[in-house]
Amino acid sequence: MSLLPLGPGWMSRIERVLLHFPSSRLEPSGAREDLCRFLDLVVTWNQRMDLTAARSEDELVDLMLADAAMLAQGSVDRGRHWMDIGTGAGAPGVALALLAPELRITLVEPRQKRVSFLRTALSTLKRADVALKRCRSEDLPPASCDVAVSRATLSPPDWLAEGARLATEAVWVLLARDPAPALAGCTADRNIDYVWPLTGAARRAVRFVHQR
């Protein structure tokens, strides 16, 4: 099934995801409209490059939005500078920037075609405040951010170790309901089981903090 731009037609799916992850913060003005534009960009670019493996509109919205909505629900109380490592098409970093604009977000992606897409997306969404770096995580110095998050860039144990090197405060590990990894010197202070609301996929998010 070929995905097509829907414009405002994405709105009902976006609303279902945001209702599933209610936030105490005031939703930024125009965030839902920007998410519609972002999803249109994803499917348009996906027609000429391998940007997403999503096979349906529901799967695409869950993939691009649900994890970010969970993080924005109340988890952004730790750290001001977030890095999304291996962001790919911008999940969860772009949607998180739209839902929690108080954060300073850096997207890190090594592949040039995806960087070109992200540069276009950030320009279209007028998000000059979101930084974009073309590099691999190992090219970044230690303590590059307050909070690091990644989805499927490395195996969970490897990502936890790398995220702990990069982040001074916390590392988020996003899992498909798998057992959480462990790392000496880090403690899991949040362990959240949830589902992607449109497709019902089981998910787990674990936040690790440095032991003081």
Secondary structure, DSSP 4 states (H G I P E B T S, - for coil): ------GGGGHHHHHHHHHHS--SSPPPTTHHHHHHHHHHHHHHHHTTS------SHHHHHIIIIIHHHHHHTT-TTS-SEEEEET-TTTTTHHHHHHH-TTSEEEEE---HHHHHHHHHHHHHTT-TTSEEE-S-GGGSPSS-EEEEEESSSS-HHHHHHHHHHHEEEEEEEEESSPPP---TTEEEEEEEEEE-TTT--EEEEEEEEE--
